[in-house]
Amino acid sequence: MKRLIIMSAAALVLAGLTIVTGCDRKKSGEKSSPPAAGDPAPAATEGGVAPDFTVLGLDGKRVQLSSFRGKVVMVNFWATWCPPCKEEIPSMMKLNKSLEGKPFQMLAISIDDGGKDAVEKYFRSSGYSLPAYLDADGAVSRVYGTTGVPETFIVDRAGVIRKKIVGGMDWSSPDVLAYMNDLMTK
C-alpha cells in the first residue's frame, strides 16, 4: 500500500512539474504542415505500447526503439530553435548522468529541418551534449502525434508508454529521479 501511495505521489509530481508551454512544430513564422496523406493515426497513448521506430544518431548509427526493451526509455522530441527545449537540456543531461549504468536510455530526437548539421552546430556552440537522433522528415513525431516541442514519452521496460509530458520541465528533480528509478525496478 505504501509503495502504491509513493508511486501515485511520484506520478502526480511528475505531471505537476510539467510546464505547459512549448514551441509549435515549426520555427516562428513558419506554417505547420498537416499530416501527410497516408500517415497512420497517432498511436502513442499513455498505457499503450510505444510505436516502434528507427532513427539515425549523430554518430551515423541507426537505433530502433524496440532494441531497448528491458530499459526505461525517455523519448524526447525537441528542436534547436525552441526556447523551452534549450532550457530543459541541462536537466536532461543531469538525469542521463544520474542514471548512467542503469537500465535507462535517453533518445533526444531532433525535428530540426537542418538535421545533423543544425544539431551538431547547436551542441558545439552551447557546450551541451545528449544522445541525439534525427527526425528531420517528421515521420516519427507524426506517428507519436506530437503537436510541438518539447514533448516527451516515458516508456517502461516492457515497451508501454507510462507518461506523456507536453512542454519543458526540470528532469533533474529528485521526484523525477525517484519516478524513473521506480520504473526501472518493475
N, C-alpha and C positions, 0 to 999 in steps of 0.2 A: 504494500500500500504506500509506504514511504517513497519507494522508487517511482511509483506512478505519479505521486504528487510532485516529486522533483522533476520528472520528465515533463509533466504538464506545465510546471512553472518555467522550465527552460524553454519550452516551445513558445510560451506566451512572451517571454523576454525576447527571444529571437524575433518574433513577429513585431513586438513593440519597438525594437531597436531600428526597424526599417524606416528609412527616410523616404517618404512617398514622392520624392522628386527624382526626376531623371531627365534624360535627353530624348528628343524624338529620334526616330530611326535615322534620319539624315542630318547633316550639318545644318546649322541655322540658315534659313533662306531656301533650302532645297526642299522639294516636294517629296513626300513619302510615296513610294510606288506600291500599288496594290499587289496582292499575291499574284504570282504568275499563273496563267491558265494551266490546269493540271496539277498544281501543287496540292499535296494532301492537306486535309484539315489538320490544324494543330492537334497533336496527340499528347502533349506534355502537361499532365494534370497531377496535382498532389494526390498520392495514393495509387497512381497508375505506374505502369512500367515505363521507364525512361526510353524514349525512342532512340534506337542505336544510330550512330553516325560515325563517320571517319573525317578527321580534319588533318591538315598539314601544319606541322610545327615550324617554328622559325629555323630549326636545325635541318629542315628538309625531310624529316621523317613523318610518316603518317601514323596516327594513332586512332584506335577505334574504341568508343566508349565501352562496349561490352568486354573489352580486354581487361578492364579494371574491376570486374566482378570480384567480390571479396574485399573491396575497398570502399570507403565512403568517398564520393566524388563531388567536388564543387564545380559545377558548370556555370561559368560567369561570362555573360555576353557584355562586351564593353567596346569603347572606341577612344582613340587618342584625342579627339576633339571634344569629348564630353566632360564638363567640369566635375559632376558627381563621380564619374568613373575614376578620374585622376585623383580625386580626394580619397577614395577608398583603397587605392592601390597600396599605400604604405601599410595599412592594417591587413590587407590580404597577404603581403609579404611576411608580416609578423605571424599570421595564422599558419602559413605554409611552413615557416621555420619552426614554430612550436610543435607542429605535427610531423616533422621530419622523422622518418624511421617507423612511423605508424601506418596502419592500413588506410591511407588517405592519399587522394590525388586531386590536385587543382588543375582545371582546364580553363584558362583565361582566353576566351575566344573573341578575337577582334573582328568587328564588322566593317573596319575601315576599307573604303574603296581603294586606297593606296596599297593595301596588302602588306606584304613583308617589309617593303621599304619604309612605309609610314610608321609601322610598329617599331622597327629597329631604330629609326631616327628618333622617335619619341623616347625609347629606353636610353639611347645614348645621351640625349640632352637632359633627361630627368635624373639619370643615375638609378632608376628603378629597374627591376627585373622580375618577371613572373614566368611560369611555364605557359608561354603564349602560343596560340594556334590561330589559324586564319579561316575566316568565313566571308571573304570579300564578295562572293556572289549571293550571300544571304540564304543559301539553301538550308543550313542547319537552323538558323534563327527562325526561318519560316516554319519549319517542322515543329519547333518549340513554341511557336505562336507569340514570340516577343513583340512588344509594341514600341520598345525603345531600349535605351541602355542607361545604367546598368540593370540587368535582370539576371538573377542567379537561381539555379536549381540545385538543391541538395539531394543527392542520390545515395540511397543506403547500399549496404554491401550486397543486397540481393537484386539491385538494379531498379528499386522503386523510388519514385520521387517523394521525398518527405516534406520538403518545403520549397515554395517558390517565393522569392523576395524581389519585389519591384522597387528600384531605387537603390541608392548607395547606403552603406552602413559601416559601422565600426566592427570589422571582422576580428579584431584582436581583443575584444572584451572578454572578461572571464566567463560570462554567461554563454557566449558563443562557443568558446573553447570547451566548456563543460558539455554543451549540447553535442558538439562534434565527437568528443571523447565517448559520450554515452552511445552515440550511433555506432561507433567502431566496436563496441563490446557486444553488439547484438548479432 
